[in-house]
Amino acid sequence: MLVGVVVLLVFLEGLLRPDLPARLPSMLIVLVLVPTLLWRRTRPLLMVAIAFTATGLSPLVIGHEPELAAGAFVLFLPYALFRWGAGREAVAGAALIFAKICLSAAFGYISLADAVFGFVVMFAAFALATALRYRARLRVRELDQAKLLERERLARDLHDIVAHHVSAMAIRAQAGIAVSRTRPDAAVDALHVIEAEATRALAEMRTMVRALRRAQPADLAPSPGIPDIVRLAGRSATGPVVEVELLGDLDDIPPAVGTAVYRLAQESVTNAVRHARRATRIEVRVAADAGTVRLRVSDDGDTRSIHPAGTSGFGLAGMAERAGLLGGTCEAGPDPDRGWRVTAAFPRSGTAA
């Protein structure tokens, strides 16, 4: 479309300007150079070399450079050189352009004022192209960073949400197998729990897939918060008792902090159930004051028999990362008394200091 517009302008100027010197040769030279616009992005240095060499040699044919105003389209070429060309191409092209201007002034084809004006215009084109190129690269980096953060969020959600349900199903299945002969009713209860966990995991996976595909708005339920931690309380068929205690002023806590505390408590309880050997009780305690929200999850298991997967891996790394994003901390290690302990602290405002 740009080429078509330039060609039309060349013909209109040739027809409507009675004072145009060397009308037909000038129009022919400009029309021959118009197709350089088609490859200005893919071959910017070559197109600059063709256009400026041709206009520099045109005085040998018609006695002067083409004076068509439509010939100003060649300014797109130095712009494209700095916008899409490599660094060496930009340097070589700029040297060629400035050499052409200097030679034209030296041989008297253009005046000194025109040469200075040409330098100013070229520097302006180079500066504009460089600024837009930098802005485009900055935009690409921002998009890449956004994609990376989204992938990290999805990785955390996959681990915190889906892996939690899968872990619960595995634990219930093991419990059902253990009591299937002596307590068939408990095995049936375990199957019901597995079915419910599988249904919730499938629903959350479908929600994530819909959000990724953007085919339709995802039907997202409110994110869980600190009050939902009480749902972790209870006892499995063969696992330890989970006790939950909520203390302090838990109102008006930012949703991001509430969700993070819930996810950390959920992951800590899952790890304790899976890896705390001979544990009979898991305590979950959340306390909040005017400036800090604190979480403590501890069990009474045997720390000497804890499997390494419970103490190192993507679980604790994701927990620490989630806490760090909100300006908080998360630590895990053996309790001085007995068992394993996970502690986390968040600023109540939900922002880093």
SEZA-794181 format. One record per residue (C-alpha): residue in one letter; z, x, y. Coordinates in Angstrom, 2 decimals. Layout:
N
@type = a up = Z east = X north = Y $
...
//
This chain:
353
@type = m up = 0.00 east = 0.00 north = 0.00 $
@type = l up = 0.79 east = 2.86 north = 2.36 $
@type = v up = -2.59 east = 4.46 north = 1.65 $
@type = g up = -4.35 east = 1.15 north = 2.31 $
@type = v up = -2.57 east = 0.71 north = 5.64 $
@type = v up = -3.46 east = 4.26 north = 6.75 $
@type = v up = -7.12 east = 3.85 north = 5.76 $
@type = l up = -7.29 east = 0.59 north = 7.71 $
@type = l up = -5.76 east = 2.25 north = 10.78 $
@type = v up = -8.27 east = 5.12 north = 10.55 $
@type = f up = -11.23 east = 2.72 north = 10.56 $
@type = l up = -9.78 east = 0.60 north = 13.36 $
@type = e up = -9.11 east = 3.64 north = 15.53 $
@type = g up = -12.58 east = 5.01 north = 14.83 $
@type = l up = -14.16 east = 1.73 north = 15.86 $
@type = l up = -11.98 east = 0.93 north = 18.86 $
@type = r up = -11.59 east = 4.36 north = 20.50 $
@type = p up = -14.71 east = 5.13 north = 22.49 $
@type = d up = -13.34 east = 8.48 north = 23.72 $
@type = l up = -12.72 east = 9.87 north = 20.22 $
@type = p up = -14.46 east = 13.30 north = 19.94 $
@type = a up = -16.39 east = 14.08 north = 16.77 $
@type = r up = -15.79 east = 10.57 north = 15.55 $
@type = l up = -17.34 east = 10.63 north = 12.08 $
@type = p up = -16.25 east = 14.18 north = 11.05 $
@type = s up = -12.71 east = 13.51 north = 12.26 $
@type = m up = -12.54 east = 10.22 north = 10.36 $
@type = l up = -13.95 east = 11.85 north = 7.24 $
@type = i up = -11.38 east = 14.69 north = 7.28 $
@type = v up = -8.48 east = 12.28 north = 7.75 $
@type = l up = -9.74 east = 9.91 north = 5.03 $
@type = v up = -10.10 east = 12.79 north = 2.59 $
@type = l up = -6.46 east = 13.76 north = 3.22 $
@type = v up = -5.03 east = 10.25 north = 2.91 $
@type = p up = -4.74 east = 10.38 north = -0.95 $
@type = t up = -2.19 east = 13.20 north = -0.59 $
@type = l up = 0.31 east = 10.40 north = 0.09 $
@type = l up = 0.01 east = 9.31 north = -3.55 $
@type = w up = 1.48 east = 12.56 north = -4.90 $
@type = r up = 3.85 east = 13.45 north = -2.05 $
@type = r up = 6.92 east = 12.86 north = -4.24 $
@type = t up = 5.75 east = 14.47 north = -7.47 $
@type = r up = 3.78 east = 17.39 north = -5.94 $
@type = p up = 5.16 east = 17.76 north = -2.41 $
@type = l up = 4.37 east = 21.47 north = -1.92 $
@type = l up = 0.79 east = 21.12 north = -3.16 $
@type = m up = 0.16 east = 18.12 north = -0.92 $
@type = v up = 1.59 east = 19.93 north = 2.11 $
@type = a up = -0.58 east = 22.95 north = 1.36 $
@type = i up = -3.73 east = 20.80 north = 1.06 $
@type = a up = -3.09 east = 18.75 north = 4.20 $
@type = f up = -2.02 east = 21.52 north = 6.56 $
@type = t up = -4.59 east = 24.01 north = 5.28 $
@type = a up = -7.36 east = 21.43 north = 5.77 $
@type = t up = -6.24 east = 20.52 north = 9.28 $
@type = g up = -5.85 east = 24.23 north = 10.10 $
@type = l up = -9.41 east = 24.98 north = 8.98 $
@type = s up = -10.96 east = 21.87 north = 10.53 $
@type = p up = -11.65 east = 23.62 north = 13.88 $
@type = l up = -14.08 east = 25.87 north = 12.03 $
@type = v up = -16.12 east = 22.73 north = 11.18 $
@type = i up = -15.77 east = 20.41 north = 14.19 $
@type = g up = -14.43 east = 22.86 north = 16.80 $
@type = h up = -10.97 east = 21.28 north = 17.07 $
@type = e up = -8.38 east = 19.55 north = 14.96 $
@type = p up = -8.79 east = 15.81 north = 14.25 $
@type = e up = -7.38 east = 13.83 north = 17.15 $
@type = l up = -6.88 east = 10.50 north = 15.40 $
@type = a up = -3.45 east = 9.00 north = 16.00 $
@type = a up = -3.59 east = 7.65 north = 12.44 $
@type = g up = -3.53 east = 11.26 north = 11.27 $
@type = a up = 0.20 east = 11.24 north = 12.02 $
@type = f up = 0.66 east = 10.11 north = 8.41 $
@type = v up = 0.82 east = 13.82 north = 7.53 $
@type = l up = 4.43 east = 13.74 north = 8.79 $
@type = f up = 5.27 east = 11.95 north = 5.54 $
@type = l up = 4.39 east = 15.13 north = 3.68 $
@type = p up = 6.94 east = 17.55 north = 5.24 $
@type = y up = 9.51 east = 14.78 north = 4.98 $
@type = a up = 8.72 east = 14.38 north = 1.27 $
@type = l up = 8.83 east = 18.15 north = 0.84 $
@type = f up = 12.51 east = 18.31 north = 1.85 $
@type = r up = 13.37 east = 14.91 north = 0.39 $
@type = w up = 12.09 east = 15.42 north = -3.17 $
@type = g up = 10.96 east = 19.04 north = -3.43 $
@type = a up = 12.91 east = 21.92 north = -4.93 $
@type = g up = 14.61 east = 24.47 north = -2.70 $
@type = r up = 11.94 east = 27.13 north = -3.10 $
@type = e up = 9.20 east = 24.58 north = -2.53 $
@type = a up = 10.87 east = 23.47 north = 0.70 $
@type = v up = 11.12 east = 27.04 north = 1.99 $
@type = a up = 7.52 east = 27.86 north = 1.06 $
@type = g up = 6.20 east = 24.61 north = 2.53 $
@type = a up = 8.14 east = 25.04 north = 5.77 $
@type = a up = 6.79 east = 28.60 north = 6.12 $
@type = l up = 3.24 east = 27.32 north = 5.61 $
@type = i up = 3.68 east = 24.54 north = 8.18 $
@type = f up = 5.16 east = 26.83 north = 10.83 $
@type = a up = 2.48 east = 29.45 north = 10.17 $
@type = k up = -0.21 east = 26.83 north = 10.65 $
@type = i up = 1.32 east = 25.74 north = 13.99 $
@type = c up = 1.62 east = 29.32 north = 15.20 $
@type = l up = -1.99 east = 30.19 north = 14.24 $
@type = s up = -3.32 east = 27.04 north = 15.91 $
@type = a up = -1.51 east = 27.98 north = 19.11 $
@type = a up = -2.66 east = 31.62 north = 18.85 $
@type = f up = -6.31 east = 30.65 north = 18.52 $
@type = g up = -6.05 east = 28.14 north = 21.33 $
@type = y up = -6.60 east = 25.02 north = 19.26 $
@type = i up = -3.35 east = 23.55 north = 20.60 $
@type = s up = -1.35 east = 24.32 north = 23.74 $
@type = l up = 2.01 east = 26.07 north = 23.78 $
@type = a up = 3.71 east = 22.79 north = 24.69 $
@type = d up = 2.08 east = 21.08 north = 21.71 $
@type = a up = 3.24 east = 23.93 north = 19.46 $
@type = v up = 6.83 east = 23.56 north = 20.67 $
@type = f up = 6.61 east = 19.81 north = 20.20 $
@type = g up = 5.26 east = 20.37 north = 16.68 $
@type = f up = 8.22 east = 22.60 north = 15.82 $
@type = v up = 10.65 east = 19.98 north = 17.13 $
@type = v up = 8.98 east = 17.18 north = 15.15 $
@type = m up = 8.94 east = 19.23 north = 11.97 $
@type = f up = 12.58 east = 20.21 north = 12.33 $
@type = a up = 13.43 east = 16.53 north = 12.87 $
@type = a up = 11.52 east = 15.53 north = 9.73 $
@type = f up = 13.23 east = 18.27 north = 7.72 $
@type = a up = 16.68 east = 17.26 north = 9.01 $
@type = l up = 16.13 east = 13.57 north = 8.28 $
@type = a up = 14.88 east = 14.28 north = 4.77 $
@type = t up = 17.79 east = 16.64 north = 4.05 $
@type = a up = 20.35 east = 14.12 north = 5.28 $
@type = l up = 18.88 east = 11.31 north = 3.18 $
@type = r up = 18.63 east = 13.60 north = 0.16 $
@type = y up = 22.30 east = 14.53 north = 0.49 $
@type = r up = 23.26 east = 10.90 north = 0.91 $
@type = a up = 21.27 east = 9.92 north = -2.18 $
@type = r up = 22.91 east = 12.65 north = -4.25 $
@type = l up = 26.32 east = 11.60 north = -2.99 $
@type = r up = 25.53 east = 8.03 north = -4.01 $
@type = v up = 24.48 east = 9.19 north = -7.48 $
@type = r up = 27.72 east = 11.14 north = -7.84 $
@type = e up = 29.71 east = 8.10 north = -6.78 $
@type = l up = 27.91 east = 5.97 north = -9.36 $
@type = d up = 28.49 east = 8.58 north = -12.05 $
@type = q up = 32.17 east = 8.71 north = -11.12 $
@type = a up = 32.38 east = 4.93 north = -11.25 $
@type = k up = 30.75 east = 4.91 north = -14.67 $
@type = l up = 33.13 east = 7.60 north = -15.89 $
@type = l up = 36.16 east = 5.66 north = -14.64 $
@type = e up = 34.81 east = 2.52 north = -16.30 $
@type = r up = 34.34 east = 4.35 north = -19.60 $
@type = e up = 37.91 east = 5.67 north = -19.34 $
@type = r up = 39.17 east = 2.16 north = -18.65 $
@type = l up = 37.27 east = 0.79 north = -21.61 $
@type = a up = 38.61 east = 3.58 north = -23.81 $
@type = r up = 42.16 east = 2.74 north = -22.75 $
@type = d up = 41.58 east = -0.98 north = -23.29 $
@type = l up = 40.06 east = -0.37 north = -26.71 $
@type = h up = 43.04 east = 1.70 north = -27.72 $
@type = d up = 45.74 east = -0.39 north = -26.07 $
@type = i up = 44.38 east = -3.83 north = -26.98 $
@type = v up = 42.12 east = -3.67 north = -30.01 $
@type = a up = 43.84 east = -0.74 north = -31.72 $
@type = h up = 47.16 east = -2.52 north = -31.28 $
@type = h up = 45.88 east = -5.56 north = -33.17 $
@type = v up = 44.31 east = -3.40 north = -35.88 $
@type = s up = 47.54 east = -1.45 north = -36.28 $
@type = a up = 49.49 east = -4.71 north = -36.54 $
@type = m up = 47.10 east = -5.95 north = -39.23 $
@type = a up = 47.45 east = -2.72 north = -41.18 $
@type = i up = 51.25 east = -2.88 north = -40.98 $
@type = r up = 51.33 east = -6.52 north = -42.07 $
@type = a up = 48.93 east = -5.81 north = -44.91 $
@type = q up = 51.16 east = -2.99 north = -46.16 $
@type = a up = 54.19 east = -5.25 north = -45.90 $
@type = g up = 52.39 east = -8.04 north = -47.77 $
@type = i up = 51.41 east = -5.71 north = -50.56 $
@type = a up = 54.98 east = -4.44 north = -50.84 $
@type = v up = 56.53 east = -7.91 north = -51.22 $
@type = s up = 53.66 east = -9.73 north = -52.92 $
@type = r up = 55.31 east = -9.68 north = -56.37 $
@type = t up = 58.90 east = -10.35 north = -55.39 $
@type = r up = 58.37 east = -12.59 north = -52.35 $
@type = p up = 54.99 east = -14.36 north = -52.45 $
@type = d up = 55.94 east = -16.50 north = -49.43 $
@type = a up = 56.42 east = -13.38 north = -47.31 $
@type = a up = 53.01 east = -12.12 north = -48.42 $
@type = v up = 51.46 east = -15.42 north = -47.33 $
@type = d up = 53.22 east = -15.11 north = -43.96 $
@type = a up = 51.79 east = -11.61 north = -43.61 $
@type = l up = 48.28 east = -12.99 north = -44.26 $
@type = h up = 48.78 east = -15.61 north = -41.55 $
@type = v up = 49.83 east = -12.91 north = -39.09 $
@type = i up = 46.80 east = -10.79 north = -40.06 $
@type = e up = 44.53 east = -13.78 north = -39.46 $
@type = a up = 46.06 east = -14.42 north = -36.03 $
@type = e up = 45.84 east = -10.76 north = -35.01 $
@type = a up = 42.22 east = -10.55 north = -36.20 $
@type = t up = 41.32 east = -13.68 north = -34.21 $
@type = r up = 42.87 east = -12.28 north = -31.03 $
@type = a up = 41.20 east = -8.88 north = -31.53 $
@type = l up = 37.81 east = -10.55 north = -32.07 $
@type = a up = 38.24 east = -12.70 north = -28.94 $
@type = e up = 39.13 east = -9.68 north = -26.81 $
@type = m up = 36.22 east = -7.68 north = -28.21 $
@type = r up = 33.84 east = -10.52 north = -27.35 $
@type = t up = 35.28 east = -10.63 north = -23.83 $
@type = m up = 34.64 east = -6.91 north = -23.38 $
@type = v up = 31.09 east = -7.22 north = -24.74 $
@type = r up = 30.31 east = -10.12 north = -22.38 $
@type = a up = 31.63 east = -8.10 north = -19.45 $
@type = l up = 29.47 east = -5.13 north = -20.44 $
@type = r up = 26.29 east = -7.13 north = -20.97 $
@type = r up = 26.76 east = -9.12 north = -17.75 $
@type = a up = 24.98 east = -11.96 north = -19.54 $
@type = q up = 27.65 east = -14.41 north = -18.47 $
@type = p up = 30.96 east = -14.24 north = -16.64 $
@type = a up = 33.71 east = -13.04 north = -18.92 $
@type = d up = 36.43 east = -15.60 north = -19.51 $
@type = l up = 39.32 east = -13.26 north = -18.76 $
@type = a up = 42.89 east = -14.38 north = -19.24 $
@type = p up = 45.53 east = -13.05 north = -16.83 $
@type = s up = 46.62 east = -9.54 north = -17.70 $
@type = p up = 50.01 east = -9.39 north = -19.44 $
@type = g up = 52.98 east = -8.33 north = -17.38 $
@type = i up = 56.63 east = -7.43 north = -17.76 $
@type = p up = 57.75 east = -10.98 north = -18.71 $
@type = d up = 55.34 east = -10.83 north = -21.65 $
@type = i up = 57.25 east = -7.88 north = -23.14 $
@type = v up = 59.67 east = -10.38 north = -24.70 $
@type = r up = 56.86 east = -11.30 north = -27.08 $
@type = l up = 57.27 east = -7.90 north = -28.68 $
@type = a up = 60.77 east = -8.82 north = -29.82 $
@type = g up = 61.35 east = -9.89 north = -33.40 $
@type = r up = 61.24 east = -8.48 north = -36.87 $
@type = s up = 58.41 east = -8.00 north = -39.34 $
@type = a up = 58.67 east = -8.61 north = -43.07 $
@type = t up = 59.75 east = -5.05 north = -43.81 $
@type = g up = 59.78 east = -3.34 north = -40.40 $
@type = p up = 62.55 east = -2.68 north = -37.90 $
@type = v up = 64.02 east = -5.20 north = -35.48 $
@type = v up = 62.57 east = -5.04 north = -31.97 $
@type = e up = 65.07 east = -5.85 north = -29.22 $
@type = v up = 63.94 east = -6.39 north = -25.64 $
@type = e up = 66.13 east = -6.18 north = -22.54 $
@type = l up = 64.88 east = -6.88 north = -19.01 $
@type = l up = 67.17 east = -5.91 north = -16.13 $
@type = g up = 67.04 east = -5.86 north = -12.36 $
@type = d up = 64.73 east = -7.46 north = -9.84 $
@type = l up = 61.48 east = -8.01 north = -11.72 $
@type = d up = 59.92 east = -10.36 north = -9.16 $
@type = d up = 57.01 east = -9.40 north = -6.91 $
@type = i up = 56.06 east = -6.35 north = -8.99 $
@type = p up = 52.35 east = -5.56 north = -8.50 $
@type = p up = 50.21 east = -6.80 north = -11.43 $
@type = a up = 48.89 east = -3.28 north = -12.07 $
@type = v up = 52.43 east = -1.98 north = -12.58 $
@type = g up = 53.42 east = -4.93 north = -14.73 $
@type = t up = 50.39 east = -4.55 north = -16.95 $
@type = a up = 50.93 east = -0.81 north = -17.28 $
@type = v up = 54.57 east = -1.28 north = -18.28 $
@type = y up = 53.57 east = -3.89 north = -20.83 $
@type = r up = 50.84 east = -1.70 north = -22.33 $
@type = l up = 53.16 east = 1.29 north = -22.58 $
@type = a up = 55.85 east = -0.80 north = -24.21 $
@type = q up = 53.31 east = -2.29 north = -26.61 $
@type = e up = 51.92 east = 1.10 north = -27.59 $
@type = s up = 55.39 east = 2.62 north = -27.95 $
@type = v up = 56.56 east = -0.19 north = -30.23 $
@type = t up = 53.41 east = 0.11 north = -32.33 $
@type = n up = 53.91 east = 3.86 north = -32.70 $
@type = a up = 57.57 east = 3.39 north = -33.61 $
@type = v up = 56.78 east = 0.76 north = -36.26 $
@type = r up = 54.06 east = 2.92 north = -37.77 $
@type = h up = 55.63 east = 6.36 north = -37.60 $
@type = a up = 59.43 east = 6.07 north = -37.27 $
@type = r up = 60.66 east = 6.65 north = -40.84 $
@type = r up = 63.74 east = 4.72 north = -41.96 $
@type = a up = 64.06 east = 3.04 north = -38.56 $
@type = t up = 65.99 east = -0.24 north = -38.47 $
@type = r up = 65.95 east = -1.00 north = -34.75 $
@type = i up = 63.62 east = -0.47 north = -31.80 $
@type = e up = 65.04 east = -1.01 north = -28.34 $
@type = v up = 62.82 east = -1.85 north = -25.37 $
@type = r up = 64.52 east = -1.72 north = -21.99 $
@type = v up = 62.92 east = -2.40 north = -18.60 $
@type = a up = 64.95 east = -1.95 north = -15.44 $
@type = a up = 63.78 east = -2.32 north = -11.87 $
@type = d up = 65.39 east = -1.56 north = -8.54 $
@type = a up = 64.18 east = -1.51 north = -4.95 $
@type = g up = 61.86 east = 1.47 north = -5.46 $
@type = t up = 61.27 east = 2.15 north = -9.16 $
@type = v up = 60.42 east = 0.36 north = -12.39 $
@type = r up = 61.65 east = 2.19 north = -15.49 $
@type = l up = 60.76 east = 1.68 north = -19.14 $
@type = r up = 62.60 east = 3.07 north = -22.15 $
@type = v up = 61.58 east = 2.52 north = -25.76 $
@type = s up = 63.73 east = 4.15 north = -28.44 $
@type = d up = 64.25 east = 3.83 north = -32.17 $
@type = d up = 66.83 east = 5.01 north = -34.67 $
@type = g up = 64.38 east = 6.59 north = -37.11 $
@type = d up = 64.44 east = 10.06 north = -38.59 $
@type = t up = 62.65 east = 12.41 north = -36.15 $
@type = r up = 62.15 east = 15.06 north = -38.83 $
@type = s up = 59.72 east = 12.86 north = -40.72 $
@type = i up = 57.66 east = 11.59 north = -37.80 $
@type = h up = 53.95 east = 11.95 north = -38.46 $
@type = p up = 52.12 east = 14.08 north = -35.83 $
@type = a up = 49.82 east = 11.14 north = -35.05 $
@type = g up = 52.77 east = 9.40 north = -33.51 $
@type = t up = 53.59 east = 12.21 north = -31.11 $
@type = s up = 50.26 east = 13.68 north = -30.13 $
@type = g up = 46.82 east = 12.20 north = -29.82 $
@type = f up = 44.94 east = 9.64 north = -27.79 $
@type = g up = 47.91 east = 7.25 north = -27.72 $
@type = l up = 50.32 east = 9.34 north = -25.68 $
@type = a up = 47.48 east = 10.89 north = -23.68 $
@type = g up = 46.30 east = 7.42 north = -22.66 $
@type = m up = 49.86 east = 6.36 north = -21.83 $
@type = a up = 50.40 east = 9.39 north = -19.60 $
@type = e up = 47.03 east = 8.86 north = -17.92 $
@type = r up = 47.71 east = 5.18 north = -17.28 $
@type = a up = 51.09 east = 6.04 north = -15.74 $
@type = g up = 49.64 east = 8.86 north = -13.63 $
@type = l up = 46.98 east = 6.58 north = -12.12 $
@type = l up = 49.80 east = 4.51 north = -10.60 $
@type = g up = 51.82 east = 7.48 north = -9.41 $
@type = g up = 54.23 east = 7.26 north = -12.34 $
@type = t up = 55.26 east = 9.47 north = -15.23 $
@type = c up = 55.48 east = 8.99 north = -18.96 $
@type = e up = 57.30 east = 11.28 north = -21.39 $
@type = a up = 57.94 east = 11.12 north = -25.12 $
@type = g up = 60.13 east = 13.16 north = -27.41 $
@type = p up = 63.05 east = 13.17 north = -29.81 $
@type = d up = 66.16 east = 11.34 north = -28.64 $
@type = p up = 69.26 east = 13.58 north = -28.49 $
@type = d up = 71.20 east = 11.03 north = -30.53 $
@type = r up = 68.66 east = 9.83 north = -33.09 $
@type = g up = 65.07 east = 8.72 north = -33.39 $
@type = w up = 62.29 east = 8.89 north = -30.87 $
@type = r up = 62.27 east = 7.95 north = -27.22 $
@type = v up = 59.52 east = 7.09 north = -24.73 $
@type = t up = 60.42 east = 6.88 north = -21.05 $
@type = a up = 58.24 east = 5.93 north = -18.12 $
@type = a up = 58.86 east = 5.46 north = -14.41 $
@type = f up = 56.60 east = 3.79 north = -11.85 $
@type = p up = 56.93 east = 3.43 north = -8.10 $
@type = r up = 57.48 east = -0.26 north = -7.44 $
@type = s up = 54.61 east = -0.28 north = -4.95 $
@type = g up = 52.19 east = 0.86 north = -7.67 $
@type = t up = 50.76 east = 3.70 north = -5.55 $
@type = a up = 51.23 east = 7.44 north = -5.72 $
@type = a up = 53.49 east = 8.99 north = -3.11 $
//
